[in-house]
Amino acid sequence: RDFNERCAQCSEVNWGLTDGGRFYCRSCHNVTERTREVVNTDFITNSRVQTISKGLRKQENNDGGSEWYICEGFQLVLKKQVEALEALGVCPQMKDDILCNFWRCYLQKSKQAYCKRPSGEAVKALSVCESSTDVDSDPERPSVLHLLSLSESEGDLQTDCSFASSVSKVSESTSVYSGSVDGSLYLMKNQKEKLSMTMPMTLSFCYMALLWVREPMTLSELLRYVVEGHIPYLNVFQHFPEKMKLCGLDLKIFCVESWPVYEEVFNKMHELAAFLDLPRFPDITESCFLHPDMLCMKYLMEANLPDELHNWTCRVVKKIGIGEVDFLTLTPGNKSTRKVKYDVLAAAVIVVVLKLLFLLDDHYEWLLSELAEERNKNNTEGVPYFEFKKWYEVVKHSLDVKQKKLDEERAKYPWRCEKPLFYSVKNKSKVLKRRQMVVNLQNQFGKLSGSVQRAEKPNPSSFQLRWSEENTDGSCFHGHSLKGILQEKRGLLTAMNPDYWLCTVKLCNEKLCGHLAHYREVEFPQSYHFVLGLFSFLLWVQPSYIHDEVCMIEHKLFNKKLYKKLKYNTVLRK
Amino acid sequence: SSSEHKLNFKKSKEACLSYIQDALLQKQWKRAAEFLTCYVESLEKDYSREHIGPSEVIWRIGTEILWHHSQSSMKEFNCFMEQMKTLGVKRYLKVCLEHVFHLLCNGQIDEAYQNLSLAESWRFGEQTAIQDKEMKLIQAYRGLLDYYSWSKQKNILLENSEDGFSDLAVEQEMHGYFRKAAVNLKEIIKIPGVWDIFVKCYVDLLEFYGDHNEARQVLNEYAYNSKFPANPNAHVYLCQFLKRQGESKKSLTSALKILHDIVPSHELMIDFNTMLQKSKKRKKRQLGLEVIFAVLDYAGWKENAKAWSCLARQVKQIVISEKHLDWIKQEWNSRKDWWPAFHFSRYLAKRNWQENKSLSYEKALVAGILLGKGCKYFKYVSHQGCKAQLKRFRVLKKFVNRHNPVYLRIS
């Protein structure tokens, strides 16, 4: 902490401590030879230093690289990600105050740094530069091919036969190949015990930090920005400095070949929060963006639904208590509270409200629409009554267009980047040749693609669908009135629809099968499926996620009635 | 399109490929190119477990696009093919061969020849042995182009000799091409396969240089060796050869008979029937009848006056001689259910009469004999013919009336 010299390379004063006990510059990853004397208990020299210093941490390798550890790589990834978030407008404190501390805490808890390594645990980390005499020959060391099979990734990387064949010739005495020092060790570690870092987990870190500062960015937005390329994730390793050579098993860790999945990132985040023993997160109150009332407003706008529906969503939120601070705020480690998916929850509330007002049984909503149409003919109020049919046609059309475009983008999604990846020195030339051929072919056929140019990254935007009230074609429904489908009863406007159907009579046990319900399209009305599909598109999640939340809300809403009348009807009177 | 929000490399490329395929089917070359541009990064991944890898996909699709795209040039095409050759050594000769085909389609004979020569000299360890079949094909096609050159020289020579010039240099060149062509063509046709064009050219060469024995042997092998896939053309070539060479009727007949068994509707059958009708042997004449009936079973011969005249002549001859009516009966047996509707409807009578009087004459004769004077076709045509005061129709009418009872005996 009190090392104040300027870095030789970049002249910054921004030091961190490697687990080798040496200072390294956080800005440029220049490692010094200076070691930290043990003064306080914060930084206790690793006993691991003994083992590693045998093969001195060399500054330069044959190929110009230097030693680096996996967690350094992840640190760099996180740094890039949080910088991108800053560029998107997230508050700057997130980087230095929040995420940095989370990360340090993680390193400490997972005993990768800042701690005393339990004695007796020998480090079997190997690297290219170590000579074979330094290696602990361990007859139980798993073979390389076994290591390759340990992975949560799609496994595409492991099918590289050229790698397999080149490695199979590697004898026991030579090193397990990775550019990092501990690449092989990292993959071998028992994942559950120590919560090893993975690429999706970097997003969990980001989300956790966002949640802590209560940024107006939901998880689905975050993941969408990742896929749209605004946040480094896919080929982030191309930003590693030259000295950090990435090859062999490192690729398994840092190369991503699939889009991040909401559920995975979400669950990991909670796991992480508990692992780090974090206290209760800052309160999510009514004025927070993540509060259902706020998010509902946003999604109502995006779904082109009348603003008046907001009253209804607020009523539902209030009635079932999901707007309470204690419900919404995350308390890590508290297993009794349900983990809240803020975005999905808000969308589900809207779906429930639509069911309340329109029933959505493929029948009633169209009748209501006709009724509203009739009423509209004599409408003198200056504001049209909301007609479900018109809304459906407009939104469906836009949705279809967008979906089609999205499907094409998915097919054209660029996975690779300029920086070629080598498994081993042996296939380096082959890889380079291939890359050159790919570039040539891209040029050749790119020219023949006509005027279609590789579209620039769209500007990051919180809204995917936009509807403007200025359009005179009546395609914006925000200002429409719900009076067309409401009736007056005792001075209050209530829904004309007296019925409601539950998505499911009984909820599943989430702990057993992971879901509250199981959504199958054919079992539900088309209108319901359409509405789920709409929010599924906006949130970039499976319709079943939203369906789960809808079930949860319904059961809270009709709790009393359910216990009374559970046996026979699935259609209840409100 | 899927509303799934998960996506990985493999699924993404699968989707990409299906977009490419759709675009190709609809001949939207620009769109296909657009998606192919995104697909090519698959080359950087290993698909050795899949049946068809990305390199093959890119080769085939890229070829299609570059061949059809309006903005693509031969230069670009060739450049692409060269890249594809380096992409997969296991496919090297195949790519070379297909490249040659495209060059030939584009009329670039010399470039094609160069490529073939280059490919022929390719060696790559054990791959050379593995790709032996492709190598033979390459040599065969080079032989074919040599034949083509030979042919050109031959024509020049013939023209010159007509004008009274003799050109030794041209002759030498011609012989040189012959030698090169013959060597390669001979090799390929040894391997069981369908080599129509190679066989034809080789036989042409042999005939020109007078080696009829070899030619006959080659054709016999090609037609009769059971290892070779069944190929009607082989028999056709043999028959044509035998005819050209004025071979004995016996050998020609046996070859033609086999052809009749395989392709009853072949045009050589007409001549075959003519030949057989003239034979002194009864069996041959009967075969002739069989042959001509078989020809007219096929829709392609329905309106062919020559075919009908053959049948008519033979039927008439049989009726007049009053011998062998059982032959007609035998042939008619399997046809009496459907020939009337197929050939002798009233509608056809009208049409044939309008379009081709000779045809209707021959058909009417046959119809009258087979179905009697009361049949629609005969009645209509003979009536029209007599109305038009055409003599032969009057003769026809008399003939059929006279022999009317015949149809009873054969039905």
Boltz contact constraints between the chains, C-beta under 6 A:
constraints:
  - contact:
      token1: [A, 154]
      token2: [B, 8]
      max_distance: 6.0
  - contact:
      token1: [A, 156]
      token2: [B, 9]
      max_distance: 6.0
  - contact:
      token1: [A, 159]
      token2: [B, 46]
      max_distance: 6.0
  - contact:
      token1: [A, 160]
      token2: [B, 46]
      max_distance: 6.0
  - contact:
      token1: [A, 161]
      token2: [B, 46]
      max_distance: 6.0
  - contact:
      token1: [A, 161]
      token2: [B, 48]
      max_distance: 6.0
  - contact:
      token1: [A, 257]
      token2: [B, 8]
      max_distance: 6.0
  - contact:
      token1: [A, 257]
      token2: [B, 9]
      max_distance: 6.0
  - contact:
      token1: [A, 258]
      token2: [B, 8]
      max_distance: 6.0
  - contact:
      token1: [A, 259]
      token2: [B, 7]
      max_distance: 6.0
  - contact:
      token1: [A, 261]
      token2: [B, 6]
      max_distance: 6.0
  - contact:
      token1: [A, 407]
      token2: [B, 1]
      max_distance: 6.0
  - contact:
      token1: [A, 410]
      token2: [B, 7]
      max_distance: 6.0
  - contact:
      token1: [A, 410]
      token2: [B, 12]
      max_distance: 6.0
  - contact:
      token1: [A, 410]
      token2: [B, 15]
      max_distance: 6.0
  - contact:
      token1: [A, 411]
      token2: [B, 15]
      max_distance: 6.0
  - contact:
      token1: [A, 411]
      token2: [B, 16]
      max_distance: 6.0
  - contact:
      token1: [A, 411]
      token2: [B, 19]
      max_distance: 6.0
  - contact:
      token1: [A, 412]
      token2: [B, 38]
      max_distance: 6.0
  - contact:
      token1: [A, 413]
      token2: [B, 12]
      max_distance: 6.0
  - contact:
      token1: [A, 415]
      token2: [B, 9]
      max_distance: 6.0
  - contact:
      token1: [A, 416]
      token2: [B, 41]
      max_distance: 6.0
  - contact:
      token1: [A, 416]
      token2: [B, 44]
      max_distance: 6.0
  - contact:
      token1: [A, 434]
      token2: [B, 43]
      max_distance: 6.0
  - contact:
      token1: [A, 434]
      token2: [B, 44]
      max_distance: 6.0
  - contact:
      token1: [A, 438]
      token2: [B, 40]
      max_distance: 6.0
  - contact:
      token1: [A, 438]
      token2: [B, 41]
      max_distance: 6.0
  - contact:
      token1: [A, 438]
      token2: [B, 43]
      max_distance: 6.0
  - contact:
      token1: [A, 441]
      token2: [B, 40]
      max_distance: 6.0
  - contact:
      token1: [A, 442]
      token2: [B, 37]
      max_distance: 6.0
  - contact:
      token1: [A, 442]
      token2: [B, 40]
      max_distance: 6.0
  - contact:
      token1: [A, 445]
      token2: [B, 33]
      max_distance: 6.0
  - contact:
      token1: [A, 445]
      token2: [B, 36]
      max_distance: 6.0
  - contact:
      token1: [A, 445]
      token2: [B, 37]
      max_distance: 6.0
  - contact:
      token1: [A, 446]
      token2: [B, 37]
      max_distance: 6.0
  - contact:
      token1: [A, 448]
      token2: [B, 33]
      max_distance: 6.0
  - contact:
      token1: [A, 448]
      token2: [B, 69]
      max_distance: 6.0
  - contact:
      token1: [A, 449]
      token2: [B, 30]
      max_distance: 6.0
  - contact:
      token1: [A, 449]
      token2: [B, 33]
      max_distance: 6.0
  - contact:
      token1: [A, 449]
      token2: [B, 34]
      max_distance: 6.0
  - contact:
      token1: [A, 449]
      token2: [B, 37]
      max_distance: 6.0
  - contact:
      token1: [A, 450]
      token2: [B, 30]
      max_distance: 6.0
  - contact:
      token1: [A, 452]
      token2: [B, 34]
      max_distance: 6.0
  - contact:
      token1: [A, 540]
      token2: [B, 5]
      max_distance: 6.0
